[in-house]
Amino acid sequence: MPPQITLITKTDTPALMSKRITIGPDDRVKSDGSHCLMRHGSAERVIVATATELAELIQNCRPDQAIALGTLQSDITTPASIVTQSSLKKGSGNIARTREYIDYLPGQPAYALIDIDNKGMPGHVKAVVDSTGGVWPALVRLAPGLATAS
């Protein structure tokens, strides 16, 4: 079975799922995700057979959409209505964005995204990254299995 992920669409206002990143007057990167809070939305199961398909899906996500790695549990029909965990009522047909509803399938291929965030990276970590030849060699040094991952 090819890998599956979950496409999430926010229906709250503002319908934005991405952070606003700016440079402040002190030349420091500022990240504001305050409008990303999602109280209501939907989730659908998406089969993504190749890394190219995953890249295209990410590139084509609208501002009100995001992906969740892992897939909806098999007994959930899509699109599924998402609410916050605190407002979730069992038997309502709604789900929350939790591992109880969205998870990896045992023994099935899945994607992992690696986000390299240089802001705030301690100097000694940057030195190790630089001395190993960059981010990828440093990651492979820490997790050798990445070298042969698809």
Solvent accessible surface area in square Angstrom, and as a share of the most:
residue,aa,sasa,rsa
1,M,134,0.60
2,P,57,0.36
3,P,17,0.10
4,Q,23,0.10
5,I,0,0.00
6,T,0,0.00
7,L,17,0.09
8,I,3,0.02
9,T,22,0.13
10,K,4,0.02
11,T,92,0.54
12,D,21,0.11
13,T,133,0.77
14,P,64,0.40
15,A,46,0.36
16,L,71,0.35
17,M,27,0.12
18,S,67,0.43
19,K,128,0.54
20,R,159,0.58
21,I,114,0.58
22,T,56,0.32
23,I,112,0.57
24,G,10,0.10
25,P,141,0.89
26,D,79,0.41
27,D,118,0.61
28,R,164,0.60
29,V,68,0.39
30,K,97,0.41
31,S,51,0.33
32,D,67,0.35
33,G,31,0.30
34,S,90,0.58
35,H,42,0.19
36,C,32,0.19
37,L,104,0.52
38,M,15,0.07
39,R,133,0.48
40,H,101,0.45
41,G,8,0.07
42,S,33,0.22
43,A,1,0.01
44,E,72,0.32
45,R,71,0.26
46,V,32,0.18
47,I,103,0.53
48,V,2,0.01
49,A,51,0.40
50,T,68,0.39
51,A,70,0.55
52,T,89,0.52
53,E,72,0.32
54,L,11,0.05
55,A,58,0.45
56,E,88,0.39
57,L,37,0.18
58,I,76,0.39
59,Q,152,0.68
60,N,108,0.55
61,C,35,0.21
62,R,130,0.48
63,P,87,0.55
64,D,25,0.13
65,Q,26,0.11
66,A,31,0.24
67,I,39,0.20
68,A,25,0.19
69,L,45,0.22
70,G,3,0.03
71,T,4,0.02
72,L,1,0.01
73,Q,54,0.24
74,S,106,0.68
75,D,126,0.65
76,I,24,0.12
77,T,115,0.67
78,T,53,0.31
79,P,104,0.65
80,A,6,0.05
81,S,53,0.34
82,I,3,0.01
83,V,17,0.10
84,T,40,0.23
85,Q,122,0.54
86,S,112,0.72
87,S,63,0.41
88,L,35,0.18
89,K,148,0.63
90,K,154,0.65
91,G,85,0.82
92,S,58,0.37
93,G,64,0.61
94,N,47,0.24
95,I,6,0.03
96,A,1,0.00
97,R,125,0.46
98,T,33,0.19
99,R,171,0.62
100,E,100,0.45
101,Y,28,0.11
102,I,17,0.09
103,D,33,0.17
104,Y,96,0.37
105,L,49,0.25
106,P,128,0.80
107,G,86,0.83
108,Q,70,0.31
109,P,74,0.46
110,A,52,0.40
111,Y,37,0.14
112,A,84,0.65
113,L,94,0.47
114,I,88,0.45
115,D,127,0.66
116,I,72,0.37
117,D,81,0.42
118,N,103,0.53
119,K,104,0.44
120,G,77,0.74
121,M,53,0.23
122,P,67,0.42
123,G,58,0.55
124,H,132,0.59
125,V,56,0.32
126,K,109,0.46
127,A,59,0.46
128,V,71,0.41
129,V,23,0.13
130,D,85,0.44
131,S,92,0.59
132,T,35,0.21
133,G,61,0.59
134,G,23,0.22
135,V,51,0.30
136,W,130,0.46
137,P,55,0.35
138,A,9,0.07
139,L,42,0.21
140,V,34,0.20
141,R,157,0.57
142,L,147,0.73
143,A,46,0.36
144,P,96,0.60
145,G,55,0.53
146,L,48,0.24
147,A,63,0.49
148,T,127,0.74
149,A,64,0.49
150,S,165,1.06
